[in-house]
Every structure is written in C-alpha cells, then in structure tokens.
Amino acid sequence: MTDRPEGAARQAAAPTLIDWTRAAELRSEVGGDDFDEIVALFLREVQRVLDALPAQASEVPDLADRLHFLKGSSLNLGFARMSALCESGEQAAATGKGDTVDLSALRDCFARSRAEFLDQLAVRLVA
C-alpha cells in the first residue's frame, strides 16, 4: 500500500484526459451547431475562471464553489481528468484544506486537455 493522497490515487485511476464517449453523447444530444457553441463557451468560461484565480489557492475565499463550477462544466464536455482534479480540490477546499489545491496543476491539465480535445475533435466526433 502506498501513502499517496486520495487525489493522486484518483488521477492514477483516470489516466485519460478526455472522455470521448461523453463528448459524443453531448454532441448527439444537442446537435453539431449547438455543440460547437457549447465548446466555444466552455473553453472561454473555464479559461476566464482559471485566469481569475491567484497563484495560491489559499487566496481564494470561494475556492470550493469555483472548483464545483469547473468540475461540472468539465464533466459535461468530457474533460475527465480536469473534472477529477476539480472534484479532489473541491473536497479539499470544503474540508478546510484549500491551501493544498495545486492551481498550477489544474491550469496545466486544462491546457493539455484543451489541446488534445481540439486536436482530435474532428477525428473522434465525425459528423
């Protein structure tokens, strides 16, 4: 047994950045044009929230709320690793351990997820 924190164990259990099945389900539910609008809005809003976060999680009074928003938005579009990181951080913040949340890891995960999503979108979700 290892002494890894729960969040690290969860990340190891969810190695993929994107849940393409979920992304395809959403596209099927809303249609191609609306899906494109949802993607654009998601990318813009998540980036806005991440840009507004200071370098230190301890400086964010409503960290759990912000991470909850990011978690739900990410999960909806299939950003699986991002959602898992946000969930882990949300739980930490809700229990008074918000200073343990690594905001730079969250930003990095979003950047990698966004790049993979945009790079593979046309191939994975053929109209």
C-alpha positions as CSV (number, residue, x, y, z in Angstrom):
1,M,0.0,0.0,0.0
2,T,1.2,3.5,-0.8
3,D,0.9,6.7,1.0
4,R,-0.4,8.7,-1.9
5,P,-3.1,11.2,-1.2
6,E,-6.6,10.3,-2.4
7,G,-6.4,12.8,-5.3
8,A,-3.2,11.3,-6.6
9,A,-4.9,7.8,-6.5
10,R,-7.9,9.2,-8.4
11,Q,-5.6,10.7,-11.0
12,A,-3.8,7.4,-11.5
13,A,-7.2,5.7,-11.9
14,A,-8.3,8.2,-14.5
15,P,-5.4,8.4,-16.9
16,T,-7.3,9.8,-19.9
17,L,-7.7,13.5,-20.4
18,I,-10.9,13.3,-22.5
19,D,-13.9,11.0,-22.2
20,W,-14.7,10.9,-25.9
21,T,-17.9,8.9,-25.2
22,R,-19.3,11.7,-23.1
23,A,-18.3,14.3,-25.7
24,A,-20.1,12.3,-28.4
25,E,-23.2,11.9,-26.2
26,L,-23.4,15.6,-25.7
27,R,-22.9,16.3,-29.4
28,S,-25.7,13.8,-30.2
29,E,-28.0,15.4,-27.6
30,V,-27.6,18.9,-28.8
31,G,-26.6,18.7,-32.5
32,G,-23.5,19.8,-34.2
33,D,-24.1,23.5,-34.4
34,D,-25.1,23.8,-30.7
35,F,-22.2,21.5,-29.7
36,D,-19.7,23.9,-31.4
37,E,-21.3,26.8,-29.5
38,I,-21.1,24.9,-26.2
39,V,-17.4,24.0,-26.8
40,A,-16.6,27.6,-27.5
41,L,-18.4,28.9,-24.5
42,F,-16.9,26.2,-22.2
43,L,-13.3,26.9,-23.3
44,R,-13.9,30.7,-22.9
45,E,-15.6,30.4,-19.5
46,V,-13.2,27.9,-18.0
47,Q,-10.2,29.9,-19.2
48,R,-11.8,33.1,-17.7
49,V,-12.2,31.3,-14.3
50,L,-8.7,29.9,-14.3
51,D,-7.2,33.3,-15.3
52,A,-9.0,34.9,-12.4
53,L,-7.6,32.5,-9.8
54,P,-4.5,33.8,-8.0
55,A,-1.3,31.8,-7.8
56,Q,-2.1,30.5,-4.3
57,A,-5.3,28.5,-3.6
58,S,-5.3,29.9,0.0
59,E,-6.1,33.3,-1.5
60,V,-9.4,32.2,-3.0
61,P,-12.3,32.6,-0.5
62,D,-14.8,30.7,-2.6
63,L,-12.5,28.1,-4.0
64,A,-14.9,25.1,-3.4
65,D,-17.6,27.0,-5.4
66,R,-15.3,27.8,-8.3
67,L,-14.0,24.2,-8.4
68,H,-17.5,22.9,-8.3
69,F,-18.4,25.0,-11.4
70,L,-15.2,23.8,-13.2
71,K,-15.9,20.2,-12.2
72,G,-19.4,20.2,-13.6
73,S,-18.6,22.1,-16.8
74,S,-15.6,19.8,-17.4
75,L,-17.6,16.6,-16.8
76,N,-20.4,17.8,-19.1
77,L,-18.0,18.1,-22.1
78,G,-15.9,15.0,-21.2
79,F,-12.8,16.7,-19.8
80,A,-12.4,13.7,-17.4
81,R,-9.0,14.4,-15.8
82,M,-9.9,18.1,-15.3
83,S,-13.2,17.1,-13.7
84,A,-11.4,14.7,-11.3
85,L,-8.8,17.3,-10.3
86,C,-11.6,19.8,-9.6
87,E,-13.5,17.3,-7.6
88,S,-10.5,16.4,-5.5
89,G,-9.8,20.1,-5.0
90,E,-13.4,20.9,-4.2
91,Q,-13.4,18.3,-1.5
92,A,-10.1,19.6,0.0
93,A,-11.4,23.2,0.0
94,A,-14.7,22.1,1.6
95,T,-12.9,20.5,4.4
96,G,-10.6,23.4,5.1
97,K,-7.6,22.1,3.1
98,G,-8.0,24.5,0.2
99,D,-4.3,25.5,0.6
100,T,-3.3,22.0,-0.7
101,V,-5.0,22.5,-4.0
102,D,-2.4,22.9,-6.8
103,L,-3.8,25.6,-9.1
104,S,-0.9,25.4,-11.5
105,A,-1.6,21.6,-12.0
106,L,-5.2,22.5,-12.7
107,R,-4.2,25.1,-15.3
108,D,-1.8,22.7,-16.9
109,C,-4.4,20.0,-17.0
110,F,-6.8,22.3,-18.7
111,A,-4.2,23.4,-21.3
112,R,-3.3,19.8,-22.1
113,S,-7.0,18.7,-22.2
114,R,-7.9,21.7,-24.4
115,A,-5.1,20.9,-26.8
116,E,-6.0,17.2,-27.1
117,F,-9.7,18.0,-27.4
118,L,-9.2,20.5,-30.2
119,D,-6.6,18.4,-32.0
120,Q,-8.7,15.2,-32.0
121,L,-12.2,16.6,-32.2
122,A,-12.7,16.3,-35.9
123,V,-11.3,12.7,-36.0
124,R,-13.1,11.5,-32.8
125,L,-16.5,13.1,-33.5
126,V,-17.1,12.7,-37.2
127,A,-20.3,14.4,-38.2
